[in-house]
Structure formats: C-alpha cells, structure tokens
Amino acid sequence: MRKLRMGMIGGGPGAFIGAIHRTAANMDGEIELVCGAFSSDPEKSRLAGEELGLGLERVYPSFEEMVQKETKLGDDKKMDFVSIVTPNHMHFAPAKLALENGFHVVLDKPMTFDLDEAKKLQQSIRESGKYFCLTHTYTGYPMVKEAREQVKDGKLGAIRKVFVTYPQGWLSNFLEASDNKQASWRTDPTKSGKAGAIGDIGTHAFNLAEYITGLQVSKICADINIVVKGRKLDDDGVVILKFNNDASGVLMASQIMAGEENNLTIQVYGENGGLEWRHGDPNSLLLKWPDQPMQTFRAGSGYLGEAAKHNSRTPAGHPEGYIEAFANHYRNFALCVKASIEGKKPKKEWLDFPGIEDGVRGMAFIENVIESAKSEMKWKEFTI
C-alpha cells in the first residue's frame, strides 16, 4: 500500500505546532506531505512550501483554493486527507470544506471556536463517512494507554477520585504585548474563543481524565481567573468534577505558575488502588496499593498490555515522548484510512485515537466551565 498523501492548512512561519505535526506524520512511513496552504498570507505560504521542498503548483494561497484544486486532481495524485493546524477560529471552515469534498481530516485541538461549530462539524463527519482525528496528544502516550487498560480491566476497582493538573508558567507576564504570535492569538477572544487556559490546556486535562477512567463528567463547579492585568481571557482555573458513576475529582489548569513547563499529571484512585502518570516522566506509570509496595510500570516492557505495546516503538529504557505520542495518533488514523481505501475493516487498536465525540465534549467542557464560573449558583449539570 502506498503512503497516504497529506495536505496541510496552517503551520507556516512562526507556527511551532505545524512542524510537530509534520514530523509526527512522517515518523512511521505511512504518510507524505504533498501540498499545503501554510498561511493566510500567500507569500508566506509560498515560502513555507519552498522550504519544505514542495512544487509551487501544490502550494496554495488559501485553503479554499487548495481544496478546490486538489479535488480536481486524479486519484493517483490528490491528497487523501488534510491536517489543519490553524488558530481555533480557523478550524471549522476548512475542516467542513474538506469533509464535504471527500477528504479525511486531522484537526488540532480544541476542535472549534465554539460548541455550535463543533455540533455542525459532527454532522458533517456523519454525512461524509470520513475519518476524523483530533490531536489530543497526551492520550497517545503508551503509558496513558496502559493506565486506561488497568482501569478498564478493573485492577483499581470502582473509581472514586480523580485529580488532574496542568501547570504552565509561560504566560506569567503580559507576553501578548510583545511580538509573540502564540501569546497574541491564544489570549485573543476573537481567535481563541470564550476561554484561554481552560480552552488551551484545560481541555487536554479534561480529555485525559475521561480517556483513562472511561467515565464522563456529569456535573461541574468552576472558578476561573484572569491573574495578569490587562489580559482578556482566563489564565488560571480550577474545576470540581462529578463523574457519571458518582466519583468526584478536581481539575486545575493554569498558565501563570512561574517556573512550570508542561507537567500535566493525573492521579486516579479506586476501591483497590490508585495510579499516577506525569508528563514530566511519561515513560513511567505508578500503581499504588494499600497492601503491597508501589509498582512502576515502564514503557517498552514485555509485561504491558497490547494497547501500550502497539503504541511503543523502542525497547524499555529508550525514551519516547511528545512527538511520538502525536505520531501514534497519526499512525492509527492512517491505518484506518488505508483500510477504508482497501475496503477492509480496521483493527481495534487502530481505532484508538481521539475523534469527533472527544471534540464535542471538549467544547462543551469549555462552555460549561465558563457558564459555571460566571454564575452565583456554581454547580451545574454538564450539558452538550
């Protein structure tokens, strides 16, 4: 089977995440980049395509022209799917257009600008029958998948408590006043949406909690803050959670914790034991028991479950990290798309990547948190 042909929208000069996506997509030899509309500025798009070694005829000044012209190419040349790595307000339109024209879609998170767009995109996916992947990176880690299997297999017993924290410090100062592209759009409500930190990193924490536990949040009570003077969107927040099995939890997402990097951490406690995974040491999973010593499971080890093994590339002791987690989503997505092209049924482990349901719930999380934070009646049902 040939490599899948990928087009990219966004990811031009100054957009660090575009390079991450391209590297991840290329890692397993399943995908090749063939075209792109890398910037809303046609000249910047051209320069980016030139640097990536693409022929100028496949570098487009806009996503509309890209989809239109790629649709007209023969099946032996046109892109199979598009990867969209633009700011939030530019997610919905290109994703919808690509789906309507028969292309599969990979989309960066959070999925859309608001929940209404998310629901419309969900309908487009249903109508198109195409595969859709939302790059919630952290569920791609092997030891996160092992954590999910431990819970699913009942090793911890019924889940009672969940703590998930995502501390960052990069927005401790008013960075958007400088020439910082990332800070500028992520703190701009016309580009980011209703939420800042809650949308940017809180959705990751929310997705991780639901993925590992297999539970869904049913009620929330939120407190969000704008700590840095002059900022337009939240840069700090805490959300108390209730899950659909009556377990309780706490979610913290903050971008003003000076000195912190990206140490996303989750702790899950059941009747029989607990587990802990930290992004600062992603190849380790801690299992905690009341009647025996704590265990440390390590990525690449033979005793792990099939999900962790499928998403590992190297033996134990050889670190796999952020880009590899991205690559796991791309590989599983690509294997599913290839199976559909060949008229085959995808394997169960290939289907393990975030999709449209995760995206809709993520956007609902943002809206529910903002509504709760503004209300004097803090507890509210989680609604979609």
C-alpha positions as CSV (number, residue, x, y, z in Angstrom):
1,M,0.0,0.0,0.0
2,R,1.3,3.4,-0.9
3,K,1.9,6.2,1.5
4,L,-1.1,8.4,2.3
5,R,-0.9,11.9,0.8
6,M,-1.3,14.7,3.3
7,G,-2.2,18.3,2.7
8,M,-1.7,20.9,5.5
9,I,-3.6,24.1,6.3
10,G,-1.6,26.4,8.6
11,G,1.7,25.6,10.1
12,G,3.7,28.3,8.3
13,P,6.3,30.8,9.7
14,G,6.1,31.2,13.4
15,A,3.7,28.3,14.0
16,F,5.6,25.7,16.0
17,I,2.9,23.1,16.1
18,G,2.9,22.7,12.3
19,A,6.5,21.3,12.4
20,I,5.4,19.0,15.2
21,H,2.6,17.6,13.1
22,R,4.7,17.2,10.0
23,T,7.4,15.3,12.0
24,A,4.9,13.1,13.7
25,A,3.1,12.3,10.5
26,N,6.3,11.3,8.8
27,M,7.6,9.1,11.6
28,D,6.2,5.7,10.7
29,G,6.5,5.9,6.9
30,E,2.7,5.9,6.4
31,I,2.3,9.5,5.3
32,E,3.9,12.0,3.0
33,L,3.2,15.8,2.7
34,V,2.2,16.7,-0.9
35,C,0.5,20.1,-0.7
36,G,-0.4,22.9,1.6
37,A,-1.9,26.3,2.3
38,F,0.5,27.2,5.1
39,S,-0.5,30.8,5.8
40,S,-3.3,33.3,5.1
41,D,-0.5,35.4,3.6
42,P,0.1,33.9,0.1
43,E,3.7,34.9,0.1
44,K,4.4,33.3,3.5
45,S,2.6,30.1,2.2
46,R,4.8,30.0,-0.8
47,L,8.0,30.4,1.2
48,A,6.9,27.7,3.6
49,G,6.2,25.3,0.7
50,E,9.5,26.1,-0.8
51,E,11.4,25.3,2.4
52,L,9.5,22.0,2.6
53,G,10.5,21.1,-0.9
54,L,7.1,21.1,-2.4
55,G,6.5,22.1,-6.0
56,L,4.9,25.5,-6.3
57,E,1.9,24.1,-8.2
58,R,0.9,22.3,-4.9
59,V,1.4,25.3,-2.6
60,Y,-1.8,27.3,-2.4
61,P,-2.6,30.9,-1.3
62,S,-5.8,29.8,0.6
63,F,-7.4,26.7,1.9
64,E,-10.4,27.3,-0.4
65,E,-8.2,27.1,-3.5
66,M,-6.3,24.2,-2.1
67,V,-9.4,22.0,-1.5
68,Q,-10.9,23.1,-4.9
69,K,-7.9,22.2,-6.9
70,E,-6.9,19.1,-5.0
71,T,-10.5,17.8,-5.6
72,K,-9.9,18.0,-9.4
73,L,-6.7,16.0,-9.4
74,G,-6.6,12.3,-10.2
75,D,-6.8,9.7,-7.6
76,D,-3.1,8.9,-8.1
77,K,-2.1,12.4,-7.1
78,K,-4.6,14.3,-5.0
79,M,-4.3,14.4,-1.2
80,D,-6.1,11.8,0.9
81,F,-6.5,13.9,4.0
82,V,-5.8,17.3,5.3
83,S,-4.1,18.3,8.6
84,I,-5.4,21.6,10.0
85,V,-3.1,23.4,12.4
86,T,-4.5,26.9,12.4
87,P,-5.7,29.0,15.4
88,N,-9.1,28.0,16.8
89,H,-11.2,30.4,14.9
90,M,-9.9,28.9,11.6
91,H,-10.7,25.2,12.4
92,F,-14.3,24.8,11.4
93,A,-14.4,26.3,7.9
94,P,-11.5,24.3,6.3
95,A,-12.5,21.1,8.1
96,K,-16.1,21.3,6.9
97,L,-15.0,22.1,3.4
98,A,-12.5,19.2,3.3
99,L,-15.1,16.8,4.5
100,E,-17.7,18.0,2.0
101,N,-15.2,17.4,-0.8
102,G,-14.4,13.8,0.3
103,F,-11.2,14.3,2.3
104,H,-10.4,12.8,5.7
105,V,-9.4,15.3,8.4
106,V,-6.8,15.6,11.2
107,L,-7.5,18.7,13.4
108,D,-5.6,20.4,16.2
109,K,-7.5,21.0,19.5
110,P,-9.7,22.5,20.8
111,M,-11.8,21.4,17.9
112,T,-13.6,24.6,17.0
113,F,-14.2,28.2,18.1
114,D,-17.4,27.3,20.0
115,L,-19.8,24.4,20.7
116,D,-22.2,25.3,17.9
117,E,-19.5,24.9,15.3
118,A,-18.5,21.6,17.0
119,K,-22.0,20.2,16.6
120,K,-22.2,21.3,12.9
121,L,-18.8,19.7,12.3
122,Q,-20.1,16.5,13.9
123,Q,-23.0,16.4,11.5
124,S,-20.6,17.0,8.5
125,I,-18.5,14.0,9.6
126,R,-21.6,11.8,9.9
127,E,-22.7,12.8,6.4
128,S,-19.2,12.4,4.9
129,G,-18.4,9.0,6.4
130,K,-14.8,10.1,6.5
131,Y,-12.3,9.5,9.3
132,F,-11.6,12.4,11.7
133,C,-8.8,12.7,14.2
134,L,-8.5,15.4,16.9
135,T,-4.9,15.6,18.2
136,H,-5.3,15.4,21.9
137,T,-1.6,14.5,22.2
138,Y,-1.4,13.0,25.6
139,T,-3.7,10.1,25.1
140,G,-1.2,8.9,22.5
141,Y,1.4,8.0,25.2
142,P,1.9,4.3,25.7
143,M,1.7,4.5,29.5
144,V,-1.5,6.6,29.3
145,K,-2.9,3.7,27.3
146,E,-1.6,1.3,29.9
147,A,-3.3,3.3,32.6
148,R,-6.6,3.1,30.7
149,E,-6.3,-0.7,30.4
150,Q,-5.5,-1.0,34.1
151,V,-8.8,0.8,34.9
152,K,-10.8,-1.0,32.2
153,D,-9.6,-4.4,33.5
154,G,-10.8,-3.5,37.0
155,K,-7.4,-3.5,38.6
156,L,-8.2,-0.4,40.7
157,G,-11.8,-1.4,41.4
158,A,-14.6,1.2,41.1
159,I,-13.1,4.6,40.5
160,R,-13.7,7.1,43.4
161,K,-11.4,10.0,42.9
162,V,-9.6,11.8,40.0
163,F,-7.0,14.6,40.3
164,V,-5.7,16.1,37.0
165,T,-3.5,19.2,37.0
166,Y,-1.9,21.1,34.1
167,P,0.6,23.8,35.3
168,Q,2.3,26.1,32.9
169,G,4.2,29.3,33.5
170,W,4.8,30.8,30.1
171,L,2.0,33.4,30.4
172,S,3.1,34.6,33.9
173,N,3.8,38.0,32.3
174,F,1.8,40.1,29.7
175,L,3.6,38.4,26.9
176,E,0.9,39.3,24.3
177,A,2.2,42.9,24.4
178,S,5.4,41.6,22.8
179,D,5.9,40.2,19.3
180,N,4.8,36.7,20.4
181,K,2.5,35.1,17.9
182,Q,1.5,32.3,20.2
183,A,0.6,34.5,23.1
184,S,-1.2,37.0,20.9
185,W,-3.8,34.6,19.4
186,R,-4.2,32.3,22.4
187,T,-5.2,35.3,24.6
188,D,-7.4,36.9,22.0
189,P,-11.2,36.1,22.3
190,T,-11.7,36.7,18.6
191,K,-9.3,33.9,17.7
192,S,-9.2,31.6,20.8
193,G,-12.9,31.7,21.7
194,K,-14.5,32.0,25.2
195,A,-11.6,30.6,27.1
196,G,-7.9,31.0,27.5
197,A,-6.1,28.5,29.7
198,I,-9.3,26.4,30.1
199,G,-9.6,26.0,26.4
200,D,-5.9,25.7,25.6
201,I,-4.7,23.2,28.3
202,G,-7.8,22.6,30.4
203,T,-9.4,20.6,27.5
204,H,-6.3,18.4,27.5
205,A,-6.7,17.6,31.2
206,F,-10.4,17.0,30.8
207,N,-9.9,14.7,27.8
208,L,-7.1,12.8,29.7
209,A,-9.4,12.2,32.7
210,E,-12.3,10.9,30.7
211,Y,-10.0,8.7,28.5
212,I,-8.1,7.0,31.3
213,T,-11.2,6.4,33.6
214,G,-13.7,5.6,30.8
215,L,-16.1,7.8,32.7
216,Q,-17.8,11.0,31.7
217,V,-18.1,14.2,33.6
218,S,-21.7,14.8,34.6
219,K,-21.5,18.0,36.9
220,I,-19.0,20.8,37.4
221,C,-18.3,23.7,39.7
222,A,-15.8,26.1,38.3
223,D,-13.7,29.1,39.4
224,I,-11.6,30.8,36.7
225,N,-9.3,33.9,37.0
226,I,-7.5,36.5,34.9
227,V,-4.4,36.9,37.0
228,V,-2.2,39.0,34.7
229,K,-3.6,42.6,34.5
230,G,-4.8,43.6,31.0
231,R,-5.4,40.0,29.8
232,K,-8.7,39.4,28.0
233,L,-9.1,35.6,28.7
234,D,-8.6,33.4,31.7
235,D,-5.1,32.3,32.5
236,D,-5.9,30.2,35.6
237,G,-8.7,28.0,36.8
238,V,-9.9,25.2,39.0
239,V,-12.9,22.9,38.3
240,I,-14.5,20.5,40.7
241,L,-15.9,17.4,38.9
242,K,-18.6,14.8,39.4
243,F,-18.5,11.8,37.1
244,N,-21.3,9.6,35.9
245,N,-20.5,6.9,38.5
246,D,-20.6,9.4,41.4
247,A,-16.8,9.6,41.6
248,S,-15.5,13.1,42.3
249,G,-12.5,15.0,41.1
250,V,-10.5,18.2,40.7
251,L,-9.1,19.7,37.5
252,M,-6.6,22.5,37.6
253,A,-5.3,24.4,34.6
254,S,-3.0,27.4,34.9
255,Q,-0.6,29.3,32.7
256,I,0.7,31.7,35.3
257,M,2.6,29.3,37.6
258,A,6.0,30.9,37.1
259,G,8.8,28.3,36.5
260,E,6.4,25.5,35.4
261,E,6.7,23.9,32.0
262,N,4.2,21.3,30.9
263,N,4.0,18.7,33.7
264,L,0.5,17.5,33.1
265,T,-0.3,15.0,35.9
266,I,-3.2,12.7,36.6
267,Q,-4.0,10.6,39.7
268,V,-6.8,8.1,39.7
269,Y,-8.0,6.2,42.8
270,G,-10.3,3.3,43.0
271,E,-11.5,0.9,45.7
272,N,-8.5,-1.3,45.4
273,G,-5.6,1.0,44.5
274,G,-4.5,4.1,42.5
275,L,-2.4,5.1,39.6
276,E,-0.3,8.2,38.7
277,W,1.1,9.4,35.3
278,R,3.2,12.5,34.9
279,H,4.1,14.2,31.6
280,G,7.5,15.0,33.2
281,D,8.3,11.3,33.2
282,P,5.9,9.9,30.5
283,N,7.5,6.5,30.2
284,S,6.6,5.6,33.8
285,L,3.2,4.6,35.3
286,L,2.9,4.4,39.1
287,L,0.5,1.8,40.5
288,K,-0.3,2.2,44.2
289,W,-1.7,-0.5,46.5
290,P,-2.7,-0.5,50.2
291,D,-1.2,-3.9,50.9
292,Q,1.9,-4.1,48.8
293,P,4.8,-1.8,47.6
294,M,4.1,0.7,44.8
295,Q,4.9,-0.6,41.3
296,T,6.5,1.3,38.5
297,F,5.5,0.1,35.0
298,R,7.8,1.2,32.2
299,A,7.2,1.9,28.5
300,G,8.6,-0.8,26.2
301,S,8.4,-3.6,28.7
302,G,7.1,-7.0,27.9
303,Y,4.6,-7.2,30.7
304,L,2.5,-4.3,29.4
305,G,-0.9,-4.7,27.7
306,E,-1.5,-4.8,24.0
307,A,-2.5,-1.1,23.7
308,A,0.7,0.1,25.2
309,K,2.8,-2.3,23.1
310,H,1.1,-1.3,19.9
311,N,1.9,2.4,20.6
312,S,5.6,1.8,21.5
313,R,8.5,1.8,19.1
314,T,11.6,1.2,21.2
315,P,12.6,-1.2,24.0
316,A,12.4,-0.2,27.6
317,G,14.9,2.5,28.6
318,H,14.7,4.3,25.3
319,P,12.6,7.4,25.9
320,E,9.6,8.1,23.7
321,G,7.9,11.4,24.1
322,Y,5.7,14.2,22.8
323,I,6.3,13.8,19.1
324,E,5.9,10.0,19.3
325,A,2.6,10.5,21.1
326,F,1.5,12.7,18.2
327,A,2.8,10.1,15.8
328,N,0.7,7.4,17.4
329,H,-2.5,9.3,16.6
330,Y,-1.3,9.9,13.0
331,R,-0.3,6.3,12.5
332,N,-3.6,4.8,13.9
333,F,-5.6,7.3,11.8
334,A,-3.5,6.5,8.7
335,L,-4.0,2.7,9.2
336,C,-7.8,3.2,9.4
337,V,-7.8,5.4,6.3
338,K,-5.7,2.9,4.4
339,A,-8.1,0.1,5.4
340,S,-11.0,2.1,4.1
341,I,-9.3,2.6,0.8
342,E,-8.7,-1.1,0.5
343,G,-12.2,-1.9,1.6
344,K,-11.0,-3.6,4.8
345,K,-12.1,-3.4,8.4
346,P,-9.7,-1.6,10.7
347,K,-8.2,-3.5,13.7
348,K,-9.5,-2.5,17.1
349,E,-6.2,-0.9,18.2
350,W,-6.1,1.3,15.1
351,L,-9.3,3.0,16.1
352,D,-7.8,4.2,19.4
353,F,-7.4,7.9,18.5
354,P,-9.4,10.9,19.6
355,G,-12.4,11.7,17.4
356,I,-15.4,13.9,17.0
357,E,-17.1,12.8,20.2
358,D,-14.0,13.9,22.2
359,G,-14.0,17.2,20.3
360,V,-17.7,17.9,21.0
361,R,-17.3,17.1,24.7
362,G,-14.2,19.3,24.9
363,M,-16.0,22.3,23.5
364,A,-18.9,21.5,25.9
365,F,-16.4,21.5,28.7
366,I,-15.3,25.0,27.8
367,E,-18.8,26.3,27.6
368,N,-19.9,24.6,30.9
369,V,-16.9,25.9,32.8
370,I,-17.3,29.5,31.6
371,E,-21.1,29.4,32.5
372,S,-20.4,27.9,35.9
373,A,-17.6,30.5,36.6
374,K,-19.9,33.4,35.8
375,S,-22.8,32.1,37.8
376,E,-23.5,32.5,41.6
377,M,-25.0,29.0,41.5
378,K,-21.7,27.3,40.9
379,W,-22.7,23.7,40.4
380,K,-24.3,22.9,37.1
381,E,-25.1,19.8,35.0
382,F,-22.7,19.1,32.3
383,T,-24.7,19.8,29.1
384,I,-24.0,19.5,25.4
